[in-house]
């Protein structure tokens, strides 16, 4: 079961990494739902809270691939299995970061965000934050199995 969970986690992290590479190279599909939006002053129109830079988006993609590689190391998929306790703690720390992402920053993202009227906010409530909880739980299960 742990091996199948690990395969699922690696696939999801790799897929999300590839989407980030696509965005970093200028792709626009689903980009409007990927960045938090804030209201313009005095109006109901929304604008992106920030403009992600290509190199930073590539850095996120690389981090996601590193997470996938750590899971592969933990279970021995494509790479030799590593039983070191430090790997358990690193994967657990990543899981905690995902849980923190799901809880959010109280304004733009997470279950307890204040700005809720944008496309990003809807996706965050129904997809991104729940996915962070599921991925974090999966990482904990792989780390401590």
N, CA, C and O atoms as a GROMACS GRO file, in nm:
protein
  580
    1UNK      N    1   0.082  -0.119   0.000
    1UNK     CA    2   0.000   0.000   0.000
    1UNK      C    3   0.087   0.126   0.000
    1UNK      O    4   0.058   0.222  -0.072
    2UNK      N    5   0.192   0.127   0.080
    2UNK     CA    6   0.278   0.245   0.086
    2UNK      C    7   0.344   0.271  -0.049
    2UNK      O    8   0.358   0.386  -0.091
    3UNK      N    9   0.383   0.164  -0.118
    3UNK     CA   10   0.447   0.181  -0.248
    3UNK      C   11   0.350   0.242  -0.348
    3UNK      O   12   0.386   0.331  -0.424
    4UNK      N   13   0.225   0.195  -0.347
    4UNK     CA   14   0.124   0.250  -0.438
    4UNK      C   15   0.095   0.396  -0.404
    4UNK      O   16   0.079   0.479  -0.494
    5UNK      N   17   0.088   0.427  -0.275
    5UNK     CA   18   0.068   0.566  -0.233
    5UNK      C   19   0.184   0.652  -0.280
    5UNK      O   20   0.164   0.764  -0.329
    6UNK      N   21   0.305   0.601  -0.264
    6UNK     CA   22   0.424   0.675  -0.307
    6UNK      C   23   0.420   0.700  -0.458
    6UNK      O   24   0.452   0.810  -0.503
    7UNK      N   25   0.381   0.602  -0.535
    7UNK     CA   26   0.372   0.619  -0.680
    7UNK      C   27   0.270   0.728  -0.714
    7UNK      O   28   0.293   0.811  -0.802
    8UNK      N   29   0.158   0.726  -0.644
    8UNK     CA   30   0.055   0.827  -0.666
    8UNK      C   31   0.110   0.965  -0.631
    8UNK      O   32   0.092   1.060  -0.708
    9UNK      N   33   0.177   0.978  -0.516
    9UNK     CA   34   0.234   1.106  -0.475
    9UNK      C   35   0.336   1.158  -0.577
    9UNK      O   36   0.332   1.275  -0.615
   10UNK      N   37   0.425   1.071  -0.621
   10UNK     CA   38   0.528   1.110  -0.718
   10UNK      C   39   0.462   1.158  -0.847
   10UNK      O   40   0.504   1.259  -0.904
   11UNK      N   41   0.361   1.088  -0.892
   11UNK     CA   42   0.291   1.126  -1.015
   11UNK      C   43   0.226   1.263  -1.001
   11UNK      O   44   0.236   1.346  -1.091
   12UNK      N   45   0.160   1.286  -0.889
   12UNK     CA   46   0.092   1.415  -0.868
   12UNK      C   47   0.195   1.529  -0.858
   12UNK      O   48   0.179   1.632  -0.923
   13UNK      N   49   0.300   1.510  -0.778
   13UNK     CA   50   0.401   1.615  -0.766
   13UNK      C   51   0.469   1.642  -0.900
   13UNK      O   52   0.495   1.758  -0.933
   14UNK      N   53   0.499   1.538  -0.976
   14UNK     CA   54   0.561   1.557  -1.108
   14UNK      C   55   0.467   1.629  -1.204
   14UNK      O   56   0.511   1.716  -1.280
   15UNK      N   57   0.340   1.595  -1.201
   15UNK     CA   58   0.242   1.661  -1.289
   15UNK      C   59   0.230   1.809  -1.254
   15UNK      O   60   0.226   1.894  -1.344
   16UNK      N   61   0.223   1.840  -1.126
   16UNK     CA   62   0.215   1.980  -1.084
   16UNK      C   63   0.343   2.053  -1.123
   16UNK      O   64   0.339   2.170  -1.162
   17UNK      N   65   0.457   1.987  -1.111
   17UNK     CA   66   0.584   2.048  -1.153
   17UNK      C   67   0.583   2.080  -1.302
   17UNK      O   68   0.627   2.187  -1.344
   18UNK      N   69   0.532   1.988  -1.383
   18UNK     CA   70   0.527   2.010  -1.527
   18UNK      C   71   0.435   2.127  -1.563
   18UNK      O   72   0.465   2.203  -1.655
   19UNK      N   73   0.326   2.143  -1.491
   19UNK     CA   74   0.237   2.258  -1.514
   19UNK      C   75   0.312   2.387  -1.481
   19UNK      O   76   0.297   2.487  -1.552
   20UNK      N   77   0.391   2.387  -1.375
   20UNK     CA   78   0.470   2.506  -1.340
   20UNK      C   79   0.575   2.536  -1.449
   20UNK      O   80   0.599   2.653  -1.480
   21UNK      N   81   0.636   2.433  -1.505
   21UNK     CA   82   0.731   2.456  -1.615
   21UNK      C   83   0.658   2.517  -1.734
   21UNK      O   84   0.708   2.611  -1.796
   22UNK      N   85   0.540   2.466  -1.765
   22UNK     CA   86   0.458   2.521  -1.874
   22UNK      C   87   0.431   2.669  -1.851
   22UNK      O   88   0.446   2.750  -1.943
   23UNK      N   89   0.392   2.705  -1.728
   23UNK     CA   90   0.367   2.846  -1.697
   23UNK      C   91   0.495   2.928  -1.706
   23UNK      O   92   0.493   3.040  -1.757
   24UNK      N   93   0.605   2.874  -1.657
   24UNK     CA   94   0.732   2.947  -1.661
   24UNK      C   95   0.776   2.977  -1.804
   24UNK      O   96   0.841   3.078  -1.830
   25UNK      N   97   0.739   2.889  -1.896
   25UNK     CA   98   0.775   2.908  -2.036
   25UNK      C   99   0.673   2.992  -2.112
   25UNK      O  100   0.680   3.004  -2.234
   26UNK      N  101   0.577   3.051  -2.040
   26UNK     CA  102   0.482   3.142  -2.102
   26UNK      C  103   0.344   3.087  -2.126
   26UNK      O  104   0.259   3.157  -2.181
   27UNK      N  105   0.317   2.964  -2.086
   27UNK     CA  106   0.184   2.907  -2.104
   27UNK      C  107   0.080   2.982  -2.023
   27UNK      O  108   0.107   3.029  -1.913
   28UNK      N  109  -0.038   2.993  -2.080
   28UNK     CA  110  -0.143   3.070  -2.014
   28UNK      C  111  -0.261   2.986  -1.968
   28UNK      O  112  -0.347   3.037  -1.896
   29UNK      N  113  -0.267   2.859  -2.007
   29UNK     CA  114  -0.380   2.775  -1.967
   29UNK      C  115  -0.389   2.769  -1.814
   29UNK      O  116  -0.291   2.736  -1.748
   30UNK      N  117  -0.503   2.800  -1.759
   30UNK     CA  118  -0.534   2.795  -1.616
   30UNK      C  119  -0.452   2.891  -1.532
   30UNK      O  120  -0.456   2.884  -1.410
   31UNK      N  121  -0.377   2.981  -1.595
   31UNK     CA  122  -0.293   3.073  -1.519
   31UNK      C  123  -0.376   3.170  -1.435
   31UNK      O  124  -0.333   3.209  -1.326
   32UNK      N  125  -0.492   3.208  -1.483
   32UNK     CA  126  -0.575   3.302  -1.408
   32UNK      C  127  -0.625   3.241  -1.277
   32UNK      O  128  -0.653   3.313  -1.181
   33UNK      N  129  -0.635   3.109  -1.273
   33UNK     CA  130  -0.679   3.041  -1.151
   33UNK      C  131  -0.562   3.000  -1.063
   33UNK      O  132  -0.582   2.934  -0.960
   34UNK      N  133  -0.441   3.037  -1.102
   34UNK     CA  134  -0.323   2.993  -1.027
   34UNK      C  135  -0.263   3.102  -0.938
   34UNK      O  136  -0.178   3.073  -0.854
   35UNK      N  137  -0.307   3.225  -0.956
   35UNK     CA  138  -0.252   3.336  -0.878
   35UNK      C  139  -0.367   3.401  -0.801
   35UNK      O  140  -0.472   3.430  -0.859
   36UNK      N  141  -0.348   3.425  -0.672
   36UNK     CA  142  -0.453   3.494  -0.595
   36UNK      C  143  -0.483   3.631  -0.655
   36UNK      O  144  -0.396   3.697  -0.713
   37UNK      N  145  -0.608   3.672  -0.640
   37UNK     CA  146  -0.650   3.801  -0.692
   37UNK      C  147  -0.700   3.888  -0.577
   37UNK      O  148  -0.757   3.838  -0.480
   38UNK      N  149  -0.679   4.017  -0.591
   38UNK     CA  150  -0.724   4.114  -0.492
   38UNK      C  151  -0.809   4.219  -0.562
   38UNK      O  152  -0.789   4.246  -0.680
   39UNK      N  153  -0.904   4.279  -0.489
   39UNK     CA  154  -0.986   4.383  -0.551
   39UNK      C  155  -0.907   4.511  -0.577
   39UNK      O  156  -0.819   4.548  -0.500
   40UNK      N  157  -0.942   4.577  -0.687
   40UNK     CA  158  -0.886   4.710  -0.714
   40UNK      C  159  -0.943   4.807  -0.611
   40UNK      O  160  -1.051   4.784  -0.557
   41UNK      N  161  -0.871   4.914  -0.584
   41UNK     CA  162  -0.916   5.011  -0.485
   41UNK      C  163  -1.052   5.066  -0.521
   41UNK      O  164  -1.072   5.119  -0.631
   42UNK      N  165  -1.146   5.054  -0.428
   42UNK     CA  166  -1.278   5.112  -0.444
   42UNK      C  167  -1.367   5.044  -0.546
   42UNK      O  168  -1.472   5.098  -0.580
   43UNK      N  169  -1.328   4.928  -0.597
   43UNK     CA  170  -1.409   4.864  -0.699
   43UNK      C  171  -1.431   4.717  -0.673
   43UNK      O  172  -1.383   4.660  -0.575
   44UNK      N  173  -1.505   4.658  -0.763
   44UNK     CA  174  -1.532   4.515  -0.752
   44UNK      C  175  -1.447   4.434  -0.849
   44UNK      O  176  -1.448   4.311  -0.845
   45UNK      N  177  -1.373   4.504  -0.936
   45UNK     CA  178  -1.283   4.433  -1.028
   45UNK      C  179  -1.165   4.377  -0.951
   45UNK      O  180  -1.123   4.430  -0.849
   46UNK      N  181  -1.112   4.267  -1.005
   46UNK     CA  182  -1.000   4.200  -0.940
   46UNK      C  183  -0.875   4.212  -1.026
   46UNK      O  184  -0.882   4.220  -1.148
   47UNK      N  185  -0.760   4.211  -0.959
   47UNK     CA  186  -0.631   4.209  -1.026
   47UNK      C  187  -0.544   4.104  -0.957
   47UNK      O  188  -0.566   4.074  -0.840
   48UNK      N  189  -0.447   4.049  -1.029
   48UNK     CA  190  -0.357   3.952  -0.964
   48UNK      C  191  -0.284   4.016  -0.846
   48UNK      O  192  -0.244   4.132  -0.853
   49UNK      N  193  -0.268   3.940  -0.739
   49UNK     CA  194  -0.198   3.990  -0.621
   49UNK      C  195  -0.049   4.009  -0.650
   49UNK      O  196   0.017   4.093  -0.588
   50UNK      N  197   0.003   3.932  -0.743
   50UNK     CA  198   0.143   3.944  -0.784
   50UNK      C  199   0.158   3.883  -0.922
   50UNK      O  200   0.072   3.808  -0.968
   51UNK      N  201   0.269   3.916  -0.988
   51UNK     CA  202   0.299   3.858  -1.119
   51UNK      C  203   0.416   3.762  -1.100
   51UNK      O  204   0.529   3.806  -1.078
   52UNK      N  205   0.390   3.631  -1.111
   52UNK     CA  206   0.499   3.535  -1.092
   52UNK      C  207   0.605   3.549  -1.201
   52UNK      O  208   0.572   3.559  -1.319
   53UNK      N  209   0.727   3.551  -1.161
   53UNK     CA  210   0.838   3.557  -1.257
   53UNK      C  211   0.869   3.416  -1.305
   53UNK      O  212   0.851   3.318  -1.232
   54UNK      N  213   0.916   3.406  -1.428
   54UNK     CA  214   0.945   3.276  -1.488
   54UNK      C  215   1.046   3.194  -1.409
   54UNK      O  216   1.026   3.075  -1.388
   55UNK      N  217   1.154   3.258  -1.366
   55UNK     CA  218   1.258   3.184  -1.294
   55UNK      C  219   1.207   3.135  -1.159
   55UNK      O  220   1.246   3.028  -1.113
   56UNK      N  221   1.120   3.213  -1.095
   56UNK     CA  222   1.065   3.171  -0.967
   56UNK      C  223   0.968   3.054  -0.985
   56UNK      O  224   0.962   2.964  -0.902
   57UNK      N  225   0.893   3.058  -1.092
   57UNK     CA  226   0.802   2.948  -1.123
   57UNK      C  227   0.881   2.821  -1.154
   57UNK      O  228   0.839   2.712  -1.116
   58UNK      N  229   0.995   2.835  -1.222
   58UNK     CA  230   1.083   2.719  -1.245
   58UNK      C  231   1.141   2.667  -1.114
   58UNK      O  232   1.159   2.546  -1.097
   59UNK      N  233   1.169   2.756  -1.022
   59UNK     CA  234   1.219   2.715  -0.891
   59UNK      C  235   1.113   2.634  -0.816
   59UNK      O  236   1.145   2.535  -0.750
   60UNK      N  237   0.988   2.676  -0.825
   60UNK     CA  238   0.877   2.599  -0.764
   60UNK      C  239   0.869   2.461  -0.830
   60UNK      O  240   0.853   2.360  -0.761
   61UNK      N  241   0.880   2.456  -0.961
   61UNK     CA  242   0.878   2.328  -1.032
   61UNK      C  243   0.991   2.237  -0.986
   61UNK      O  244   0.970   2.118  -0.964
   62UNK      N  245   1.109   2.294  -0.970
   62UNK     CA  246   1.223   2.215  -0.923
   62UNK      C  247   1.199   2.163  -0.781
   62UNK      O  248   1.231   2.048  -0.751
   63UNK      N  249   1.144   2.247  -0.695
   63UNK     CA  250   1.114   2.204  -0.558
   63UNK      C  251   1.013   2.089  -0.557
   63UNK      O  252   1.026   1.995  -0.479
   64UNK      N  253   0.914   2.098  -0.643
   64UNK     CA  254   0.814   1.990  -0.651
   64UNK      C  255   0.878   1.859  -0.699
   64UNK      O  256   0.842   1.752  -0.651
   65UNK      N  257   0.972   1.870  -0.794
   65UNK     CA  258   1.041   1.750  -0.840
   65UNK      C  259   1.132   1.693  -0.731
   65UNK      O  260   1.148   1.571  -0.721
   66UNK      N  261   1.192   1.779  -0.651
   66UNK     CA  262   1.274   1.732  -0.539
   66UNK      C  263   1.187   1.654  -0.440
   66UNK      O  264   1.229   1.550  -0.389
   67UNK      N  265   1.067   1.703  -0.414
   67UNK     CA  266   0.976   1.631  -0.326
   67UNK      C  267   0.946   1.493  -0.384
   67UNK      O  268   0.948   1.393  -0.312
   68UNK      N  269   0.919   1.487  -0.514
   68UNK     CA  270   0.894   1.358  -0.579
   68UNK      C  271   1.014   1.265  -0.564
   68UNK      O  272   0.998   1.146  -0.538
   69UNK      N  273   1.134   1.319  -0.581
   69UNK     CA  274   1.256   1.238  -0.566
   69UNK      C  275   1.275   1.188  -0.424
   69UNK      O  276   1.319   1.075  -0.402
   70UNK      N  277   1.242   1.272  -0.326
   70UNK     CA  278   1.253   1.230  -0.186
   70UNK      C  279   1.159   1.112  -0.157
   70UNK      O  280   1.195   1.019  -0.085
   71UNK      N  281   1.040   1.118  -0.213
   71UNK     CA  282   0.945   1.007  -0.196
   71UNK      C  283   1.000   0.882  -0.262
   71UNK      O  284   0.992   0.773  -0.206
   72UNK      N  285   1.057   0.897  -0.381
   72UNK     CA  286   1.118   0.782  -0.450
   72UNK      C  287   1.229   0.722  -0.365
   72UNK      O  288   1.241   0.599  -0.356
   73UNK      N  289   1.310   0.805  -0.304
   73UNK     CA  290   1.418   0.757  -0.217
   73UNK      C  291   1.362   0.682  -0.096
   73UNK      O  292   1.416   0.580  -0.055
   74UNK      N  293   1.256   0.734  -0.041
   74UNK     CA  294   1.200   0.674   0.081
   74UNK      C  295   1.148   0.532   0.056
   74UNK      O  296   1.164   0.444   0.140
   75UNK      N  297   1.087   0.510  -0.062
   75UNK     CA  298   1.026   0.378  -0.089
   75UNK      C  299   1.108   0.292  -0.184
   75UNK      O  300   1.075   0.176  -0.205
   76UNK      N  301   1.214   0.348  -0.242
   76UNK     CA  302   1.296   0.269  -0.332
   76UNK      C  303   1.238   0.254  -0.471
   76UNK      O  304   1.257   0.150  -0.534
   77UNK      N  305   1.168   0.355  -0.518
   77UNK     CA  306   1.113   0.350  -0.654
   77UNK      C  307   1.209   0.426  -0.746
   77UNK      O  308   1.225   0.547  -0.731
   78UNK      N  309   1.271   0.357  -0.840
   78UNK     CA  310   1.367   0.408  -0.937
   78UNK      C  311   1.502   0.441  -0.873
   78UNK      O  312   1.601   0.453  -0.945
   79UNK      N  313   1.508   0.455  -0.745
   79UNK     CA  314   1.631   0.491  -0.674
   79UNK      C  315   1.648   0.394  -0.557
   79UNK      O  316   1.550   0.336  -0.511
   80UNK      N  317   1.770   0.376  -0.509
   80UNK     CA  318   1.788   0.290  -0.392
   80UNK      C  319   1.711   0.343  -0.271
   80UNK      O  320   1.708   0.464  -0.247
   81UNK      N  321   1.650   0.253  -0.197
   81UNK     CA  322   1.571   0.293  -0.081
   81UNK      C  323   1.661   0.346   0.031
   81UNK      O  324   1.766   0.290   0.060
   82UNK      N  325   1.617   0.456   0.092
   82UNK     CA  326   1.692   0.519   0.201
   82UNK      C  327   1.606   0.512   0.327
   82UNK      O  328   1.490   0.555   0.327
   83UNK      N  329   1.663   0.456   0.434
   83UNK     CA  330   1.590   0.441   0.559
   83UNK      C  331   1.631   0.543   0.664
   83UNK      O  332   1.584   0.537   0.778
   84UNK      N  333   1.716   0.637   0.628
   84UNK     CA  334   1.770   0.732   0.724
   84UNK      C  335   1.659   0.816   0.787
   84UNK      O  336   1.565   0.859   0.720
   85UNK      N  337   1.671   0.837   0.917
   85UNK     CA  338   1.570   0.912   0.991
   85UNK      C  339   1.560   1.057   0.943
   85UNK      O  340   1.452   1.116   0.950
   86UNK      N  341   1.670   1.114   0.896
   86UNK     CA  342   1.667   1.252   0.847
   86UNK      C  343   1.570   1.265   0.729
   86UNK      O  344   1.501   1.366   0.717
   87UNK      N  345   1.565   1.164   0.643
   87UNK     CA  346   1.473   1.167   0.530
   87UNK      C  347   1.328   1.168   0.580
   87UNK      O  348   1.244   1.238   0.525
   88UNK      N  349   1.301   1.090   0.683
   88UNK     CA  350   1.167   1.091   0.742
   88UNK      C  351   1.129   1.230   0.790
   88UNK      O  352   1.018   1.277   0.767
   89UNK      N  353   1.223   1.296   0.857
   89UNK     CA  354   1.195   1.428   0.912
   89UNK      C  355   1.181   1.533   0.803
   89UNK      O  356   1.098   1.623   0.815
   90UNK      N  357   1.259   1.524   0.698
   90UNK     CA  358   1.248   1.620   0.587
   90UNK      C  359   1.113   1.605   0.519
   90UNK      O  360   1.045   1.704   0.492
   91UNK      N  361   1.073   1.482   0.490
   91UNK     CA  362   0.943   1.459   0.427
   91UNK      C  363   0.831   1.504   0.520
   91UNK      O  364   0.732   1.560   0.473
   92UNK      N  365   0.845   1.481   0.649
   92UNK     CA  366   0.744   1.525   0.746
   92UNK      C  367   0.736   1.678   0.751
   92UNK      O  368   0.626   1.733   0.761
   93UNK      N  369   0.849   1.745   0.743
   93UNK     CA  370   0.850   1.892   0.743
   93UNK      C  371   0.778   1.945   0.619
   93UNK      O  372   0.706   2.045   0.627
   94UNK      N  373   0.799   1.881   0.505
   94UNK     CA  374   0.729   1.921   0.383
   94UNK      C  375   0.580   1.901   0.400
   94UNK      O  376   0.500   1.984   0.356
   95UNK      N  377   0.540   1.791   0.464
   95UNK     CA  378   0.399   1.766   0.491
   95UNK      C  379   0.340   1.878   0.577
   95UNK      O  380   0.230   1.925   0.551
   96UNK      N  381   0.414   1.920   0.679
   96UNK     CA  382   0.366   2.029   0.765
   96UNK      C  383   0.352   2.160   0.687
   96UNK      O  384   0.259   2.237   0.711
   97UNK      N  385   0.444   2.184   0.593
   97UNK     CA  386   0.432   2.303   0.508
   97UNK      C  387   0.306   2.296   0.422
   97UNK      O  388   0.239   2.398   0.401
   98UNK      N  389   0.274   2.178   0.373
   98UNK     CA  390   0.152   2.162   0.294
   98UNK      C  391   0.028   2.184   0.379
   98UNK      O  392  -0.069   2.244   0.334
   99UNK      N  393   0.030   2.136   0.504
   99UNK     CA  394  -0.082   2.161   0.594
   99UNK      C  395  -0.096   2.311   0.622
   99UNK      O  396  -0.207   2.364   0.626
  100UNK      N  397   0.018   2.379   0.641
  100UNK     CA  398   0.015   2.523   0.664
  100UNK      C  399  -0.040   2.596   0.542
  100UNK      O  400  -0.115   2.693   0.555
  101UNK      N  401  -0.002   2.549   0.423
  101UNK     CA  402  -0.056   2.609   0.299
  101UNK      C  403  -0.207   2.592   0.292
  101UNK      O  404  -0.278   2.682   0.248
  102UNK      N  405  -0.256   2.476   0.334
  102UNK     CA  406  -0.401   2.452   0.333
  102UNK      C  407  -0.473   2.544   0.431
  102UNK      O  408  -0.580   2.595   0.400
  103UNK      N  409  -0.414   2.565   0.547
  103UNK     CA  410  -0.475   2.656   0.644
  103UNK      C  411  -0.472   2.797   0.588
  103UNK      O  412  -0.572   2.869   0.596
  104UNK      N  413  -0.360   2.836   0.533
  104UNK     CA  414  -0.352   2.962   0.460
  104UNK      C  415  -0.288   3.076   0.536
  104UNK      O  416  -0.239   3.061   0.648
  105UNK      N  417  -0.291   3.191   0.470
  105UNK     CA  418  -0.229   3.312   0.524
  105UNK      C  419  -0.333   3.408   0.581
  105UNK      O  420  -0.298   3.520   0.617
  106UNK      N  421  -0.457   3.367   0.589
  106UNK     CA  422  -0.572   3.441   0.642
  106UNK      C  423  -0.625   3.549   0.548
  106UNK      O  424  -0.730   3.607   0.576
  107UNK      N  425  -0.556   3.578   0.440
  107UNK     CA  426  -0.606   3.679   0.349
  107UNK      C  427  -0.632   3.624   0.208
  107UNK      O  428  -0.743   3.635   0.157
  108UNK      N  429  -0.529   3.565   0.146
  108UNK     CA  430  -0.540   3.530   0.005
  108UNK      C  431  -0.560   3.382  -0.025
  108UNK      O  432  -0.621   3.347  -0.126
  109UNK      N  433  -0.509   3.294   0.062
  109UNK     CA  434  -0.515   3.152   0.028
  109UNK      C  435  -0.542   3.070   0.153
  109UNK      O  436  -0.525   3.116   0.266
  110UNK      N  437  -0.584   2.946   0.128
  110UNK     CA  438  -0.613   2.855   0.237
  110UNK      C  439  -0.760   2.853   0.273
  110UNK      O  440  -0.839   2.933   0.223
  111UNK      N  441  -0.795   2.761   0.360
  111UNK     CA  442  -0.935   2.744   0.399
  111UNK      C  443  -0.992   2.867   0.469
  111UNK      O  444  -1.114   2.889   0.465
  112UNK      N  445  -0.908   2.947   0.532
  112UNK     CA  446  -0.957   3.059   0.611
  112UNK      C  447  -0.928   3.195   0.548
  112UNK      O  448  -0.916   3.295   0.618
  113UNK      N  449  -0.918   3.199   0.416
  113UNK     CA  450  -0.887   3.324   0.345
  113UNK      C  451  -1.004   3.422   0.356
  113UNK      O  452  -1.119   3.382   0.373
  114UNK      N  453  -0.972   3.549   0.348
  114UNK     CA  454  -1.072   3.655   0.353
  114UNK      C  455  -1.126   3.690   0.215
  114UNK      O  456  -1.245   3.716   0.199
  115UNK      N  457  -1.039   3.692   0.115
  115UNK     CA  458  -1.081   3.728  -0.021
  115UNK      C  459  -1.130   3.602  -0.091
  115UNK      O  460  -1.052   3.511  -0.120
  116UNK      N  461  -1.262   3.597  -0.117
  116UNK     CA  462  -1.322   3.472  -0.163
  116UNK      C  463  -1.392   3.482  -0.299
  116UNK      O  464  -1.447   3.382  -0.344
  117UNK      N  465  -1.393   3.595  -0.363
  117UNK     CA  466  -1.474   3.612  -0.483
  117UNK      C  467  -1.405   3.584  -0.615
  117UNK      O  468  -1.468   3.598  -0.720
  118UNK      N  469  -1.280   3.545  -0.615
  118UNK     CA  470  -1.207   3.528  -0.740
  118UNK      C  471  -1.209   3.382  -0.787
  118UNK      O  472  -1.245   3.291  -0.712
  119UNK      N  473  -1.170   3.364  -0.911
  119UNK     CA  474  -1.158   3.228  -0.965
  119UNK      C  475  -1.055   3.149  -0.884
  119UNK      O  476  -1.076   3.032  -0.851
  120UNK      N  477  -0.941   3.214  -0.853
  120UNK     CA  478  -0.840   3.148  -0.771
  120UNK      C  479  -0.899   3.104  -0.637
  120UNK      O  480  -0.876   2.992  -0.592
  121UNK      N  481  -0.974   3.192  -0.573
  121UNK     CA  482  -1.030   3.161  -0.441
  121UNK      C  483  -1.121   3.039  -0.447
  121UNK      O  484  -1.117   2.953  -0.359
  122UNK      N  485  -1.202   3.030  -0.551
  122UNK     CA  486  -1.290   2.911  -0.564
  122UNK      C  487  -1.207   2.785  -0.584
  122UNK      O  488  -1.232   2.683  -0.520
  123UNK      N  489  -1.109   2.792  -0.672
  123UNK     CA  490  -1.022   2.675  -0.695
  123UNK      C  491  -0.944   2.640  -0.569
  123UNK      O  492  -0.924   2.523  -0.538
  124UNK      N  493  -0.902   2.743  -0.498
  124UNK     CA  494  -0.826   2.719  -0.375
  124UNK      C  495  -0.912   2.648  -0.271
  124UNK      O  496  -0.865   2.557  -0.203
  125UNK      N  497  -1.037   2.689  -0.259
  125UNK     CA  498  -1.126   2.628  -0.161
  125UNK      C  499  -1.159   2.483  -0.196
  125UNK      O  500  -1.162   2.396  -0.109
  126UNK      N  501  -1.183   2.457  -0.324
  126UNK     CA  502  -1.233   2.325  -0.363
  126UNK      C  503  -1.128   2.230  -0.416
  126UNK      O  504  -1.151   2.110  -0.421
  127UNK      N  505  -1.010   2.282  -0.457
  127UNK     CA  506  -0.906   2.194  -0.514
  127UNK      C  507  -0.772   2.210  -0.443
  127UNK      O  508  -0.721   2.113  -0.386
  128UNK      N  509  -0.714   2.330  -0.446
  128UNK     CA  510  -0.576   2.347  -0.400
  128UNK      C  511  -0.557   2.315  -0.252
  128UNK      O  512  -0.470   2.236  -0.216
  129UNK      N  513  -0.639   2.375  -0.166
  129UNK     CA  514  -0.623   2.350  -0.022
  129UNK      C  515  -0.654   2.205   0.016
  129UNK      O  516  -0.577   2.145   0.091
  130UNK      N  517  -0.765   2.146  -0.035
  130UNK     CA  518  -0.786   2.003  -0.004
  130UNK      C  519  -0.674   1.915  -0.058
  130UNK      O  520  -0.636   1.817   0.007
  131UNK      N  521  -0.620   1.949  -0.176
  131UNK     CA  522  -0.509   1.871  -0.230
  131UNK      C  523  -0.387   1.881  -0.140
  131UNK      O  524  -0.316   1.782  -0.121
  132UNK      N  525  -0.362   1.998  -0.084
  132UNK     CA  526  -0.249   2.012   0.010
  132UNK      C  527  -0.268   1.922   0.132
  132UNK      O  528  -0.171   1.862   0.179
  133UNK      N  529  -0.390   1.912   0.182
  133UNK     CA  530  -0.416   1.824   0.297
  133UNK      C  531  -0.392   1.678   0.258
  133UNK      O  532  -0.329   1.604   0.333
  134UNK      N  533  -0.442   1.638   0.143
  134UNK     CA  534  -0.426   1.499   0.097
  134UNK      C  535  -0.278   1.468   0.072
  134UNK      O  536  -0.229   1.363   0.114
  135UNK      N  537  -0.208   1.558   0.003
  135UNK     CA  538  -0.066   1.535  -0.024
  135UNK      C  539   0.015   1.534   0.105
  135UNK      O  540   0.105   1.450   0.121
  136UNK      N  541  -0.014   1.624   0.196
  136UNK     CA  542   0.056   1.625   0.324
  136UNK      C  543   0.033   1.497   0.402
  136UNK      O  544   0.126   1.442   0.461
  137UNK      N  545  -0.089   1.450   0.402
  137UNK     CA  546  -0.121   1.324   0.471
  137UNK      C  547  -0.049   1.207   0.407
  137UNK      O  548   0.004   1.119   0.475
  138UNK      N  549  -0.046   1.206   0.275
  138UNK     CA  550   0.026   1.102   0.202
  138UNK      C  551   0.174   1.103   0.233
  138UNK      O  552   0.236   0.998   0.251
  139UNK      N  553   0.232   1.223   0.238
  139UNK     CA  554   0.374   1.233   0.270
  139UNK      C  555   0.404   1.182   0.410
  139UNK      O  556   0.504   1.113   0.432
  140UNK      N  557   0.318   1.214   0.505
  140UNK     CA  558   0.338   1.163   0.642
  140UNK      C  559   0.329   1.011   0.645
  140UNK      O  560   0.408   0.945   0.712
  141UNK      N  561   0.234   0.956   0.571
  141UNK     CA  562   0.218   0.810   0.567
  141UNK      C  563   0.342   0.744   0.507
  141UNK      O  564   0.388   0.641   0.557
  142UNK      N  565   0.397   0.803   0.401
  142UNK     CA  566   0.518   0.747   0.339
  142UNK      C  567   0.639   0.765   0.430
  142UNK      O  568   0.723   0.676   0.441
  143UNK      N  569   0.648   0.879   0.494
  143UNK     CA  570   0.764   0.907   0.580
  143UNK      C  571   0.773   0.812   0.698
  143UNK      O  572   0.882   0.772   0.738
  144UNK      N  573   0.660   0.776   0.754
  144UNK     CA  574   0.662   0.700   0.879
  144UNK      C  575   0.617   0.555   0.862
  144UNK      O  576   0.584   0.489   0.960
  145UNK      N  577   0.616   0.506   0.740
  145UNK     CA  578   0.580   0.364   0.720
  145UNK      C  579   0.704   0.277   0.714
  145UNK      O  580   0.693   0.156   0.698
   0.00000   0.00000   0.00000
